[in-house]
Amino acid sequence: MKNTLIAASLSLAGATAAGAEEIQVFPSGSSPSAIASAQTFSGHVVVDPLVPSGVETPAASGLVSFAPKARTAWHAHPAGQMLIVTAGRGWVQRAGEVRQEIASGDVVWIPAGIKHWHGATDTNAMSHIAVTYIKDGKNADWMELVSDEQYAGG
C-alpha cells in the first residue's frame, strides 16, 4: 500500500510538471524600440519593451531611456509602479511636493493613485526599468504634460 501511494504521488507530480508552462527567454532587442508619444512624454524618450505584449503577466515592463530634459507627463497608476534606475541621473516628483533626485542603482516605489512624473535631469540622461502593475486591464492614467516651468521649478 505504501509503495502504491508513493508511485501514485510520483505519477501525479510528473503529470503536473509535464503540463506546466515553459520558461521563456526574450533576447535583448527581440521587441522593437519605440519613440514615446508626445502626448504622454516631453523630449526624446525611447521605450524598449522587456516582455512581448502577448505574454500574460500582471504588469507591463520596459526599459525607458530619457535624453536630458526629457520626462513623462503627469500620471498615476491604478496598482502602483516600480522604477529601477539603470543609468544616469533623473528626477521623480509627486504633485505638490519637491522633486527628488534618482540615480543608477536606485529603486523607486510609486504607490497606486499618486500623481507624479519622472525623467532625466536638465543636464544628464537617465534610463530606468519600469514595472507597472495592471488593475482592471489598465496600468496608467495619463494627465497633462509637465510644463517647462514645473520641470525647472522642481
Steps between C-alpha positions, in 0.01 A plus 500: 500500500783741594679433167172557312453843665858600423462388138169686466654815651798484263267443206290808591810712555632399160169581330489844664857580396443382144192723466668810646579801283854538372754760607536755222814699422460818298835604351596863529354692207238235418225764534539813288586831666240776483525877526268605783183690412511881515158481671649329807871597492703817438837485328673201346396177675555145373304206642627143464236246610655225711229238443290478181140619541365149434651363821245480781627687806350725771743779405639688202877551489747692293840663491431872462785728389466877546727759332590802717183703581271218379221388734161337534174692522325512835342160558388246760485121510192312622719224653835675552834510321860403573792677332851353501747764385758334275709797383544874545319747722138601504217646701170370633235731642167448670247778434526768769838382629865577423660284232751236607821406320540139393814333368632170369427219745208677670160330523187716519155378609204715398180393679167464321318822417793740562522780239866531398755534219855370447777558250855617442663803661561809290865400442508119514326214322331232712372148435279288720316173488134570568279224639144626495234284660166448328156533661181440304700493176658843558852597604500882482274804511672767290445869574643831378861545388746633758559862401852638458432721806390201713802300382749783572339593831526157656 
